[in-house]
Amino acid sequence: MLLRQLVDYRPTEPGSDDAPTRPYSRERTVRWQLTLDPSGRPLGLVDLADPSQQATKRGLPKTVPHAGRTVGIAPVLGADDVQYVLGWCDDKSKPPRVAKAHAAFAELCRRWAREYPDDALAQTVAGFYGQPVPDAAVLAKGQAWSSKDLVTIAVGSRPVTDSDALWQLWATVVEERKSGGGTGGGSDAKQGLCLVCGTTGPLLNRMPQALPKALVPRAEQEIALVSANKAIHTYDFSQGLGTTPICVHCGQAAVANLHTILSNREHTFTYERQRTRLAWWVTAGGDAATIELLDQSPDKISDYLERLHTGKRPRALGEHQLCAVTVSGNVARLVVHDWLEQPLKQAEDSVLGWFDDHEIASIWEDRPARFPIWRLVTCAGQWQPGASQEGGAPAKGRYVPLYDKAADRPDDLAQLLLRSALHGAHLPPYALAHLIRRIRTDQHLDESRVALLRVALVRHPNPTVEAPMPGLNPDNTHPAYVCGRLFAMLEAAQRAAYPREEQPNTTFFDQYFAGAVANPHIAAVQGSQMRAAWMRKIRTSADREHSPEARSKRLATVTAIEAHLDALFECLDDQPLPARIGTEEQSLFVVGYHHQRAHDRAQARASRSPESEFGSDPGPSTSLPKTPEA
């Protein structure tokens, strides 16, 4: 279960086990430091902010005691707001409440001194609160402060948070508060059996800490891991965690470890406007390199898989478990959308199968293309032709960024893809329909979009067509797939008919692609009528060539194109397409179009042909590929 795995979590980073851990702590931005001499006399209030640096303009980040605090008065030992530590009240604060908060903080410091009489820092702080606290005019010396500014206490140059006794008492105080035992002891704390660890002991009435809202998408404030602060939240209409018995240790460990996991950028996925965040970890320090591929660059993915397939990187799986949780926030509560716990081998097999299912032949390279989740989410959005890419790349166009409201992406697409990759789950048909609509609207197709189409077809819940292969399949005679190949060949014929500087402003692709995806018949008819003019133009240009080698090359191009087109038209004569085709057939058309283009480029590279002089893309190979039988 989720809580059990969170409690048992151990960081796998080198040296992480050697780092000292403090219970009920958090790194916070500290604005002020109250400095005392060994007798408890205040030496001054030091402003820790450095306006010249972005990271420190509001103060210094320090690890200080921390616990969830609502509207009640609950002082934090060693570091708290100005109103608690010094009792100062600004215009936005209520003097009676500030006085109570300051008295509670002073009493907590005296308790520290009473319970740890040998701790010099505790005695010094207690000595400071044994006398009247100087007012702001004396101690702040005209510096601008707020009652909510965070203050730490130091004796000389040593912060009181260096004291082990302080942390021991702070852990006791938090456990007393959160288990219902008050601040004077744990006699009133509810005893019972913890559902997480199975031991009997004091149980929490509420979780001791909360998660920062920055770690959880859609959170509006700090997030409680488990919360039942209203009677309607529980099945027996009781308040607190009585119906969810969790002991003090498990509550603290679960929240602290989830904070650590969500803070690890290498093991989390977060997408703007995708509403959820996925984090994963491997038990007992296992290797999660295969899982990390889901967020790597295409080159790193291909390199890793090639090493894996060639045996250069063996899989050492052991008995580890993969744990993955997908979360979001709802105001101040954690929403768990998905929880996965399975053997690491099974999880890695799912991820490797995911890459196999969306692998697609590359137009630019000899090895197939595979993509991380974020690329597949990005390509499902609107394409902006001519827009500059991030980082000042040439203005060829880009996808609308993930955070843009005009992106037109399914809000749950990232979650669907991640679940499919880790669970092997199907993708809903609307994801396929959405992508086809975007391709037709944008008239833009690239490898990432074809890869997303392929995995949506392979993992369709109710498939009506055979899933396509990664590359060209000459044995696939489905009319939609053949029409896609035919369209690519007609486009190549037009491109070969014109020199690069004379390419028409409106190409065959521009005129017919969007319509051909849904109704390939019209484009096929128009292309069959235009091909004669294109072939004649290529032969005429060949006759004008002075070089026998160049003339032979152009004539070979005509022969190859016509052979391709004749074979594809003949295949369609036996299996004509209806006037309108469904979403899956439209996807096959697009995949067939891409396969033919990628195949022609691969053959051109194999024959060491330079880029075609007839257009921006290489022309089709002069060697005739295998064509489907009529």
Secondary structure, 3 states (H helix, E strand, C coil): CHHHHHHHCCCCCCCHHHCCCCCCEEEEEECEEEEECCCCCEEEEEECCCCCCHHHCCCEEEEEECCCCCCCCCCCCCEEEHHHHCCCCCCCCCHHHHHHHHHHHHHHHHHHHHHCCCCHHHHHHHHHCCCCCCCHHHHCCCCCCCCCCEEEEEECCEEHHHCHHHHHHHHHHHHHHHCCCCCCCCCCCCEEECCCCCCEEEECCCCCCCECHHHCCCEEEEEECCCCCCHHHCCCCCCCCCCCCCEHHHHHHHHHHHHHHHHCHHHEEECCCCCCEEEEEEHHHCCCHHHHHHHCCHHHHHHHHHHHHCCCCCCCCCCCEEEEEEEEEEEEEEEEEEEEEEEHHHHHHHHHHHHHHHCECCCCCCCCECCCHHHHHHCCCCEEECCCECCCECCCEEECCCCCHHHCCCCCHHHHHHHHHHHCCCCCHHHHHHHHHHHHHHCCCCHHHHHHHHHHHHCCCCCCCCCCCCCCCCCCCCHHHHHHHHHHHHHHHHHHHCCHHHCCCCCHHHHHHHHHHHCHHHHHHHHHHHHHHHHHHHHHHHHCCCCHHHHHHHHHHHHHHHHHHHHHHHHHHHCCCCCCCCHHHHHHHHHHHHHHHHHHHHHHHHCCCCCCCCCCCCCCCCCCCCCCCC
